[in-house]
Amino acid sequence: MTHNIFRTSMIAIATIGLMCSCKATGAQNDASVADGAWHGAIEAGGQRIATVIHIDAAAKRITLDVPQQGAKDILCETDWLSGDSIAFSHKAMDMKYHGRIKADRDAIEGIFEQHGLKFVLDFERGEYVAEPEHISPQEPQPPFSYTTREVSFSNPSANAVLKGTLTYPDGFKTGTKVPVVLMITGGGNLHRGNTKPLRVIADHLAHNGIASLHYDKRGNGESTGDFAAATIADLAADAEEAVKYLKSLGDFSEIGVLGHSEGGSIAYMLGSRGLADFLVTMAGPATRMDEILSYQINAMMQASGVSSNPAISVTEARLMVLQQENTPYNRNIIDLDLAVYVRQITCPVFALVCDKDLNVDPKATLESLNKNLQENPKNQIKVYENLNHIFQHCNPDNPNETTDKDELIAPDVPIDIAQWIHSCIGK
């Protein structure tokens, strides 16, 4: 697992993909009733993370799978295994689980813990079977009234070819010029297939005279390149090549950049270099990254009901992240101060902030933008109430819980973006 800082599932869950070998300890003789496969799911960060364990009582062996993350056969330490209870752990991951086997022996009810965060994790007997994909009514469906093109551009310095979808607005004719938005996804192994909220935005923009380019990150989806070795500076370089590509087409009057979370950081970076005519940042960090990490860990702990743990300081957060994944990405981003880039931006900015964001501190973001963003009458900062980091309506007491399973993105967000772009460019 890599690049987990801005994943909508928090650091504690993203690190579950780490592996190491551990020994098993004693179990009672009747533990064989627990033999076999068990599947369950953790509700975290607005996502449902499928989890599977395989138990071999005779060998005193428990392994863990996380299908959605491609993690399989993670060998855990068997701390306790009997006919009525189970406990296992993984020291390198700072993870442990304890549960009680129900009397009918077809379910285990328990708690998953990692880095002080606690989540309910109940298991049922049997192998994991992927649930049919739920199609939200918000998801655009063909036939479309606008034209899309599958396109590619390259970043020669990284030996990467980026594939994307270029969406032209309704009624576009060659020879005319329309505004276009480059869409940059948040952190993690993301591609067009798993960033549907951006697809909703692209659809709304197309119906309102605005084109968009949505591309797969390097090494993901149909794009080539080494994602594991990439830093945020490398990902910004890919985005810069996308801007160059859009300019080369000659179809666009203005080129803007829209980024969510990590993508918002990259938008600020491109804006500071004068590469965009306007910026739209959705939950985009505008402060030091180590401060954001500390906020994220503490906010997640509070939301999950962990109140006995002391607050995680910035120093502790830095250590936790690097101990989890001492990757080029984390080493590069941990000292990044986005305020440096915000201060250099001269183009108009629309910053969208969610008041229930557990990943990027909304208060610190607002303070930084109000302090560091250069005055521009076209700038707009809007705070959305009861929306979480992924712009979905949520339980105010626990923003990890969304209130509408059909909602990919709050409906007013695409409307606000399109209206602001038109007001910004004077059309």
C-alpha positions in Angstrom: 0.0 0.0 0.0 1.3 3.5 -0.8 0.3 7.1 -0.8 -2.2 6.6 2.0 -2.2 10.1 3.5 -5.3 11.4 1.7 -7.2 8.2 1.2 -10.8 8.4 2.2 -10.2 5.4 4.3 -7.8 6.6 7.0 -4.2 5.7 7.6 -5.1 3.0 10.1 -7.0 1.0 7.5 -4.6 1.7 4.6 -1.7 0.2 6.4 -3.4 -3.2 6.7 -1.6 -4.3 3.5 1.8 -4.6 5.3 3.1 -8.1 5.8 5.4 -10.0 8.1 5.6 -13.4 9.6 4.5 -14.0 13.2 4.3 -17.0 15.5 1.2 -18.6 16.9 0.6 -19.3 20.5 -1.5 -21.8 22.4 -5.2 -22.6 21.7 -7.7 -24.8 23.4 -8.5 -28.2 22.1 -12.0 -27.4 20.9 -10.8 -24.5 18.7 -11.4 -26.6 15.6 -15.0 -25.2 15.5 -13.5 -22.0 14.2 -11.7 -23.7 11.3 -12.2 -22.3 7.8 -12.9 -18.9 6.1 -14.7 -16.0 7.7 -15.7 -12.7 6.0 -16.7 -9.3 7.3 -16.3 -5.6 6.7 -15.0 -2.5 8.4 -16.9 0.7 7.9 -14.3 3.4 7.7 -13.9 6.8 6.1 -17.2 6.4 4.2 -16.0 3.1 2.7 -16.8 -0.5 3.4 -13.5 -2.4 3.6 -14.1 -6.2 3.1 -12.0 -8.3 5.4 -11.4 -12.1 5.4 -9.7 -14.4 7.9 -8.7 -18.0 7.4 -8.3 -20.1 10.6 -6.4 -23.4 10.9 -6.7 -24.4 14.5 -4.4 -27.5 14.3 -1.6 -25.3 13.0 -2.6 -22.5 15.3 -2.5 -20.2 12.2 -4.6 -17.2 11.3 -4.2 -15.3 8.1 -5.9 -12.1 6.9 -7.0 -10.9 3.5 -8.2 -7.4 2.4 -9.5 -8.1 -1.2 -10.1 -4.5 -2.2 -6.4 -3.6 -1.4 -5.0 -6.8 -3.0 -3.7 -8.0 0.4 -3.7 -11.7 0.8 -2.4 -14.3 3.4 -1.1 -11.8 5.9 0.1 -14.1 8.7 -1.0 -12.9 12.1 0.0 -13.8 15.6 -2.7 -16.1 17.2 -3.1 -14.6 20.7 -6.1 -16.8 21.7 -8.2 -19.4 19.9 -10.9 -21.5 21.5 -14.3 -22.7 20.8 -15.9 -19.5 21.9 -13.4 -16.7 21.4 -10.6 -15.5 19.2 -7.8 -12.9 19.4 -5.1 -12.2 16.9 -2.6 -9.3 16.3 0.1 -8.0 14.0 2.8 -6.0 15.9 4.3 -4.4 12.8 0.9 -3.0 11.8 0.0 -2.1 15.4 -3.2 -4.0 14.8 -5.2 -6.4 17.0 -8.6 -8.1 16.9 -10.6 -9.8 19.6 -14.0 -11.4 19.1 -16.4 -13.9 20.5 -17.8 -16.9 18.5 -21.5 -17.0 18.8 -23.3 -20.1 20.1 -24.4 -21.2 16.7 -20.8 -21.0 15.6 -21.8 -19.2 12.4 -20.6 -15.7 13.4 -17.9 -13.9 15.3 -18.7 -10.5 16.9 -15.6 -8.4 17.7 -13.5 -5.2 17.6 -10.7 -4.4 15.3 -8.1 -1.9 16.7 -5.2 -0.1 15.0 -3.2 2.9 16.2 -5.8 3.4 19.0 -8.7 3.5 16.5 -11.5 1.0 17.1 -14.0 -0.4 14.7 -16.7 -3.0 14.9 -15.7 -6.0 12.8 -18.1 -9.0 12.8 -17.5 -12.1 10.7 -19.7 -14.6 9.1 -18.7 -18.1 7.9 -17.6 -18.5 4.3 -15.3 -17.0 1.7 -15.8 -13.4 0.6 -18.0 -12.9 -2.4 -17.8 -9.4 -3.9 -21.1 -7.5 -3.7 -22.6 -6.5 -7.0 -21.7 -2.9 -7.8 -24.3 -0.5 -6.6 -25.2 2.0 -9.3 -26.1 5.4 -7.9 -28.9 7.4 -9.6 -26.3 10.2 -9.8 -24.0 8.2 -12.0 -24.2 9.4 -15.6 -25.5 6.8 -18.0 -25.4 6.7 -21.8 -26.5 7.8 -24.3 -24.9 11.2 -23.6 -25.9 14.4 -25.3 -22.2 15.4 -25.4 -19.1 13.9 -27.0 -16.3 12.1 -25.1 -12.9 11.1 -26.5 -10.4 8.6 -25.1 -7.1 10.4 -25.2 -3.5 10.0 -24.0 -0.5 12.2 -23.2 2.9 11.5 -21.9 5.4 12.5 -19.3 8.7 11.5 -21.0 10.8 12.2 -17.9 8.9 9.5 -16.0 8.4 7.2 -19.0 4.7 7.4 -18.3 1.8 7.5 -20.7 -1.4 8.9 -19.1 -4.8 7.8 -20.4 -7.9 9.8 -19.9 -11.4 10.9 -21.0 -11.8 14.3 -22.6 -15.5 15.4 -22.3 -16.7 18.1 -24.6 -19.8 20.2 -23.7 -23.2 19.9 -25.4 -23.2 21.3 -28.9 -19.4 21.7 -29.2 -18.2 22.4 -32.7 -14.7 22.2 -34.0 -13.3 25.7 -34.4 -15.1 27.1 -31.4 -13.4 27.6 -28.0 -14.8 26.6 -24.6 -13.3 26.5 -21.1 -11.9 23.2 -19.9 -11.1 21.8 -16.5 -8.3 19.4 -15.7 -9.5 17.0 -13.0 -6.9 15.7 -10.5 -7.9 12.9 -8.1 -7.1 12.6 -4.4 -4.5 10.3 -2.8 -4.0 6.6 -3.4 -4.2 4.2 -6.3 -6.9 6.0 -8.2 -8.2 6.0 -11.7 -11.3 7.0 -13.6 -13.2 3.9 -12.5 -13.0 4.6 -8.8 -13.4 8.4 -8.8 -17.1 8.5 -9.7 -17.8 11.9 -8.0 -15.5 13.5 -10.6 -17.5 11.8 -13.3 -20.7 13.4 -11.9 -19.0 16.8 -12.0 -17.8 16.3 -15.6 -21.3 15.4 -16.7 -22.7 18.6 -15.1 -20.0 20.7 -16.6 -20.7 19.2 -20.0 -24.3 20.2 -19.8 -23.2 23.8 -18.9 -20.7 24.6 -21.6 -17.5 23.4 -19.9 -15.2 20.7 -21.1 -13.1 18.5 -18.8 -10.2 16.0 -18.8 -10.2 13.2 -16.2 -7.2 10.9 -16.4 -5.9 7.8 -14.6 -2.9 8.3 -12.3 0.4 6.9 -13.5 0.6 3.1 -13.0 -3.2 2.9 -12.4 -6.1 2.1 -14.7 -4.9 2.4 -18.3 -2.0 4.7 -17.5 1.6 3.4 -17.4 4.5 4.5 -15.2 5.8 3.7 -11.7 3.2 4.8 -9.1 5.0 3.3 -6.1 8.1 5.4 -6.6 6.3 8.7 -7.4 6.3 11.7 -5.1 3.6 14.4 -5.1 6.1 16.5 -7.2 6.1 13.7 -9.7 2.3 13.6 -9.8 2.3 17.4 -10.2 4.6 16.9 -13.2 2.1 14.5 -14.8 -0.6 17.2 -14.3 1.6 19.8 -15.9 1.9 17.6 -19.0 -1.9 17.3 -19.1 -2.1 21.1 -19.1 0.4 21.2 -22.0 -1.7 18.6 -23.9 -4.9 20.6 -23.5 -3.2 23.8 -24.7 -1.9 21.9 -27.8 -5.4 21.0 -28.9 -6.5 24.5 -29.6 -10.1 23.9 -28.5 -10.1 25.8 -25.3 -10.4 29.4 -24.3 -9.4 29.0 -20.6 -7.7 26.0 -18.9 -8.6 25.5 -15.2 -7.5 22.9 -12.7 -9.9 21.1 -10.3 -8.4 18.9 -7.6 -9.8 16.9 -4.7 -7.7 16.5 -1.5 -4.2 15.6 -2.8 -5.4 16.8 -6.2 -6.2 20.2 -4.5 -2.6 20.4 -3.3 -1.4 19.7 -6.9 -3.8 22.4 -8.1 -2.2 24.9 -5.8 1.2 23.8 -7.0 0.3 24.3 -10.7 -1.4 27.6 -9.9 1.7 28.9 -8.2 3.6 28.4 -11.5 1.0 30.3 -13.5 -0.1 27.2 -15.4 -3.9 27.7 -14.8 -6.4 30.4 -15.6 -8.5 29.4 -12.6 -8.4 26.8 -9.8 -11.1 24.8 -8.0 -9.9 23.0 -4.9 -12.1 20.5 -3.1 -10.9 19.8 0.4 -7.5 20.8 -0.8 -4.8 21.2 2.0 -3.4 24.7 2.4 -1.2 24.2 5.4 1.8 22.0 6.5 1.3 18.3 5.7 2.6 17.1 9.1 0.0 19.3 10.8 -2.7 17.8 8.6 -1.5 14.3 9.5 -1.8 15.0 13.2 -5.2 16.5 12.7 -6.3 13.5 10.7 -5.3 10.9 13.2 -6.8 12.7 16.1 -10.1 13.4 14.3 -10.4 9.8 13.3 -9.7 8.6 16.8 -12.4 10.9 18.2 -15.0 9.9 15.5 -14.4 6.2 16.3 -15.1 6.7 20.0 -11.5 6.5 21.2 -11.3 9.1 24.0 -8.8 7.6 26.4 -5.8 8.0 24.1 -3.7 11.2 24.4 -3.6 13.5 21.5 -1.2 12.6 18.7 1.3 15.4 18.3 2.8 16.5 15.0 6.1 14.8 15.9 4.3 11.6 16.8 2.2 11.7 13.6 5.4 12.1 11.5 6.9 9.0 13.2 3.8 7.0 12.8 3.6 7.7 9.0 7.2 7.0 8.3 7.2 3.8 10.4 4.1 2.6 8.5 5.4 3.4 5.0 8.9 4.9 4.6 8.2 5.6 1.0 9.5 8.3 -1.4 6.0 9.8 -1.3 5.8 10.0 2.4 9.3 11.3 2.9 8.7 14.0 0.3 5.2 15.1 1.4 5.7 15.1 5.2 7.7 18.4 5.1 5.5 20.0 2.4 3.9 23.4 3.3 1.1 24.2 0.9 0.9 27.7 2.2 4.1 28.5 0.2 2.3 27.7 -3.0 -1.0 29.4 -2.0 0.9 32.7 -1.5 2.2 32.6 -5.1 -1.2 32.1 -6.8 -2.5 35.1 -8.9 -5.4 33.4 -10.8 -8.9 33.1 -9.4 -9.6 30.4 -6.8 -12.8 28.6 -5.7 -12.0 26.7 -2.5 -14.6 24.2 -1.3 -14.3 23.3 2.4 -16.4 20.7 4.3 -17.1 21.4 7.9 -17.1 17.6 8.8 -13.8 16.8 7.1 -11.8 14.4 9.2 -8.9 14.2 6.7 -8.1 17.9 6.1 -8.6 20.3 9.0 -11.3 22.8 7.7 -10.5 25.4 10.3 -6.8 25.4 9.5 -7.6 25.5 5.8 -9.8 28.5 6.1 -7.2 30.3 8.2 -4.4 29.7 5.7 -6.5 30.7 2.7 -7.7 33.9 4.3 -4.2 34.8 5.3 -2.2 33.6 2.3 -4.4 33.8 -0.8 -3.8 37.0 -2.7 -6.8 39.3 -3.0 -8.8 38.8 -6.1 -12.5 39.8 -6.5 -13.2 36.5 -8.3 -11.9 34.4 -5.4 -14.6 32.4 -3.4 -14.3 30.2 -0.4 -17.4 28.2 0.6 -17.9 26.0 3.6 -20.4 23.2 3.2 -22.2 22.0 6.3 -22.5 18.4 7.3 -20.4 17.2 4.4 -17.4 14.9 4.9 -14.1 14.7 3.1 -15.6 13.2 0.0 -18.4 15.7 -0.2 -21.2 13.4 1.0 -23.8 14.2 3.6 -22.9 12.5 6.8 -23.7 11.9 10.4 -22.5 15.0 12.2 -21.4 12.9 15.2 -19.5 10.5 13.0 -18.6 11.8 9.6 -17.5 8.4 8.5 -21.1 7.4 8.3 -22.9 8.7 5.2 -26.6 9.4 5.4 -27.5 8.5 1.8 -25.9 5.4 0.1 -27.0 6.7 -3.3 -25.1 10.0 -3.0 -21.8 10.1 -4.8 -21.5 13.8 -4.2 -23.7 16.5 -2.7 -25.9 17.7 -5.6 -25.2 21.4 -5.0 -21.4 21.0 -5.4 -21.3 20.5 -9.2 -23.8 23.3 -9.6 -21.7 25.7 -7.5 -18.6 24.7 -9.5 -20.1 25.4 -12.9 -21.7 28.7 -11.8 -18.4 29.9 -10.3 -16.4 29.0 -13.4 -18.8 31.0 -15.6 -18.7 34.0 -13.2 -15.0 33.7 -13.1 -14.4 33.8 -16.8 -17.2 36.3 -17.5 -19.5 34.0 -19.5 
